């Protein structure tokens, strides 16, 4: 009973962290790595954002209600004024300042100490393997492995909150458990496991990076099993939920869809306002976490209204069938935020891999993501073909 209560408390802590309002500020269009899966390569021209632009962006975040800022790039550590930017964020009113970095510049003790004095709270390091050859194959830079490890150790010495991002891909998924254990032994207790998405260099290098989650299932499950340690916090990012059966507490909080929508905002707005198709539509869709959302939005634009998905037959009751069906209608007050809320609440459904054997599989969308995260995929009871 105590173990269950501890798990529930841990999940509440994780969800509270995921739902905390953050403002992302990009300060460079440059990076000192050349990662195979970089989503941002086409936007990198070696430049840094001016202090004037950065301060204006920081103020916009505060105006939106955020008190936590995430500073990113490119890589933010190549900006010559990063300590000054951190100090400015603090003086403006941010209570928590975080950077996302490959960690190489933190190998220089003075640089790490300067960031500490400036008020930096948290460092998220992109460390995609514990194996030097694999690490440097992914980063594209010789010597980056030892430098990044030195950066990790310096970040810990300075007392920063330290977490590790790992992009799961064809190169590293077989050793993911060992990679997690390696960094755990170095004192890391927070990890975000990211699934590659079909943009930037990740799409260009898809033959080297993309893998079958089904074929990798056993390896991934071995790694996910480490999350049962009460002192270890693991999040997943864009990982298809159906491969997390038995580890439903690792399914990404659906509220994170709002971050994805904000990132796709310009293209989604052009689709809504001018009917311009998404530039990524086509072959990439089958690899994309946002496939269901985009399909829903296109259906809404075509039909002008969209109804909530019905519960799967294995969960329906006569009483529930009598309830009115929520409907989202396209009108002059349309906003992407409101539509995203509707999609999360009424259209974001997932299936178990077991559902393939159900005689209703072709006509059923599975169960609502909120129920799956709370109750587990075990609530789904596939009906065998007669």
N, C-alpha and C positions, 0 to 999 in steps of 0.2 A: 504494500500500500504506500509505503514511504517513497519507493522508487517511482511510482506513478505520479505522486504529488510533486516530486522533484522534476520529473519530465514536463509536467504541466507548467510549473513555474518557469522552467527553462524556455519553453515555447512561448510563454507570455513575454518573457524578456526579449526573445528574438523578434517577436512581432512588434513589440513596442519600439525596438531599434529600427526595424524596417519601415515603420509608419512615421517615424520622426521626420519632420519637414526639413529637407536639406536644400541648399542652393549650390549648384555646381558652377564653378568659375574656371574657364579655360584661360591659361596665361601664356601658353606658347603654341606655336605651330612647328615645333622642332622636337627631336628626340635623339638620344645618343645610342639607341638600339635600333635594329631593323627587324623587328619580330615578324615571323611568317604570317601571323594572324592579325596584324595591325589593322584595325578598322578605319584608321584615320590617315592612311598614307597619302591619299589624294589631296588632303588638305594641308599637308606639311610642306612648307616652303622655307623652313629654316628661320622663320621670324619669331619674335616675341611680341606679346601684346603690350601696349603702352600702359603706364601707370594710370593715366587719366581714364582709359577705357576700363581698366580693371577696377578702379575705385567706383566708377559708375555702375558696373556690374554688381559689385558687392552691395552697393546701396539698393539696387533693385531687389536683391534677395531679401534684405532686411524689410523693405517695403511690402514684400509678399508674405511676411510673417516668419521667415526662416531665421533661426538663431544658430544654425549649424551650417558651416560652409565646407565644401569639398573642392580643393584646388587641384586641377588636373592640366593635361596638355593634349598632344605631345607628352613630354615629360616636364613637369613643373620645375624640377631641380636644375634645368639648364637655363632658367631665367635668372639673370644676374641680380635681380632685386627680390628674390623669393623671401628672404628674411624680412625685408621691409614690407612686402605684401602681407605676410602673416601678421606682423605687428599692426598694420593698418586694419586688417579684418577684426582683430581684437579690439582696437580702439574705437572702431565704428559700432561695436556692440555684439559681435558674434561670440557666443559662449564656448563654442567648440570648433576648432580649425583642424582640418584633416588634409593630408596630401596623398595622392595616389602616384606611385613612382616605381621605376625599376630598381631603385635603391643604390645605383652605382655611385652617385655623388656623395651619398651618406658614408661611403668608405673613408672619406676625409673627416677625421674627428672634429676639426675646427668648424667645418660646415654644419655638421650635426649639432654641435654645441651652439652655434649661432641661431639655428632654428629653434632650439630649446629656449634660448634667451628671448627670442621674438614672440614666444607664446604658443608655439605649435603643440597640439594635443595628441594627434594620432597620425600614424604612418601606415599606409597600406602598401605592401610590397608585392610586385608581380614576380613570383618565383615559381616557375612552371615545372621544375623537376629538381631532384637531388642528385641527378647523374650529370656530371659536367658536360659530357659530349652531347647529351640530349638537350640540356639547358642551352648550350651555345648554338646548337642547330636551330633552336626556336628563336633565340634572340638575334642571331646573325652576327654576333660580335665575339671574337676570341678574347678571352680574359674576363668576360662579363660575369661568369659564374663566381669566381673568387672575389671579385669586386662587390657583387651583390650580397654575398654572404657576409663580407666585412661590413657592408652597409646595414644589414640586419642586426649584427652584433652591436654596432655603434648606436643604432636606434634604441636598442634595449638598454644600453648603458645610460643613455640620456633620460630614460624613464618614460618614453613615449608609449602610448597604447600601440601595439604592433599587431597587425593582421596580415594575412597572406592571401593573395589572389592566385588561382591556378586555372588557366584555360585548358580544359580537358580536350585532347585531340589524339589523332592516330599515333603520334610519337610517344605520348606519355601515359595513356590510360592503363596500360598493363602494369605499370609501376606506381600507380596513384597511391595505393595504400602505403607503400614504402616511402614515398615522398612525404605524405602526411606525417608518418611516424618520425621521419628525419627531422622535420621542422618542429614537431612536438618536443622532441628531445632537446632542441635548441631553445625551448621555452615559449613557442607560439601556441596559443590556445584558440585562435579565431581564424577561420578559413572561409573563403568564398570560392566555390567551384563553378566555373563559368563554362557554358556550352558555346562552341563557336557559332557565329551567325554569318550568313553569306554576303558579307560586304567587305570592301577594301581588299587588303592582301589576303584575308582569310578566304575570299572567293577565288582570287587569282591562284592561290596555293591549295585549292580544295582537294586535289588528288593526294596531297601529302598530309592533309590535316583532318578532313572529314572522315568519320568512322560510323559504323553501325552500332547504335546504342544497344541493340538486341544482342549482337555478337559480343559486345563488351560488358554485358549485364553482370556476369559473374565477377569480373574484376571491379566494376563499380560498386557492387554490393559489398564486396570485401572492404573497400575503402569506406563506404557509408556506415558500415558497422562500427567504426571508431566513434561515430557521433553519439553512441550510447553512453560514452564516458560523460558523467555529469559536469566535469570541468572543461569540456571541449565544446566549442560552438562552431557548427558548420552550417553555412548557408549554401544554397545552389542558385544559380543565375541562368535562367532560360533553359534549364534542363527539362526535357519532356517529362511531364508528371507520371506517365504510365510506367516509367522505368524506376520509379521510387516506391513501388508497392513494398510495404514492410518498413519503409522509412518516410512515411507521409509527412512527418514533422519537418522534413527537409524540403518539401515542395515550396517553391518561391511564393512568398506572400503576394496574392493577386493585386494588391494595391500598387506594386511595383510596375504594373502596366502603365500607370500614369507617367512614369519616367520614360518608358519606351515611346509613348505617344508624344511627349514633349520633344524627345529627340527627333522624331519623325515629323514634327509639327509643320514645317514648311511644305513638305510634299503632301501630307494629308490635307492641309488647307487648300492647296491647289486642286486636289481631287474633289473636295467638297464644293469649292467656290467656282471652279472653272471646268470641272469634269476631266481634268488632265489625268491620265492613267499614271500610276506609280511607276517611276523609272526602273524599279527593281522587279516589277511584276514579270512572272515567267518561270523559268527553270529554278530560280532561287527560292520560290515560295515553298517548295517541299522541304527546304532546309531551315525555314524561318519560324521563329517562335511566335511571330505576329500574324501568321497565316490566317488563323481563325478570326482575329480582330478585323483584319483588312477585308476578309470575305463578308463579314457582317456589315461593315460600313458600305461596301459596294451594293449589298442587297438592300440596305436602307435607302441608298441614293436612287436605286432603280424603282423600288416599290413604295417609297415614301413612308413606310412604317415597318416595324420589326417587332414580332411577338417574342415573349420569353420562351425558352425551350421547355418542353414538357419533361417531367421527371421520367426516369426509365421505368418500364413496366414492372420491374422487380421491386421498385420502391413505392409504387403508387397505391393509394387507398381511395375508396369511393369518396370520402370526405374531401380529400385534396383535389380530386378531379372536378369538384363543383366550384372551386375557387375561381374568381375572375383571373384571366390571363393578363399580366402586365404587358403593355404595348408602348414602344417608343416611336413617336411620330416626328417626321422632319418638318420643322416650322421655322419661322423667322428668328426664334430664340435659340436655335441650335448652337451648341458648343461641343467641341471635342471632349472636354472634361465631362460634361453631362452624359454624352454617349458612352464614354469609357466606364463611367459609374454603372450605367445600365448593362453594358456588356459583362462587367465583372459580376454584377448581382444576378443576372438572368440568362446569360448566354455562354458563360465560361464553364463549359462542361468537359469532363474527361472520362475516358474509359480505362478499365483494367486490360492488361494484355489477355486476361482470361476471357474477356468479352468476345474475342474473335470466334469462340466456339458456340456463342449464344445464337439461337435461331432468330433473334430480333436484331442482330448486330448491324444489319444494313439500314435499319430504320430507327436506331437508337443512338443518341449522342452521349450516353453515359450519365454521370451524375455531376451535380454542381461542385465546383472546386472547393468551396467552403466546407461542404459536408465531407468531402474526401480528406481534406486536411485535418478535420476535427475527428472524424470517425473511422477513417481508413478505407481503402479499396475493398475491404472484406464485406462492406454493406452491399456490394453488387453481387447478385446471385444469377449468373448466366443460366439460361434455360437451354437444355440440350435439344438438338434437332431431333424430331420424331422419326 
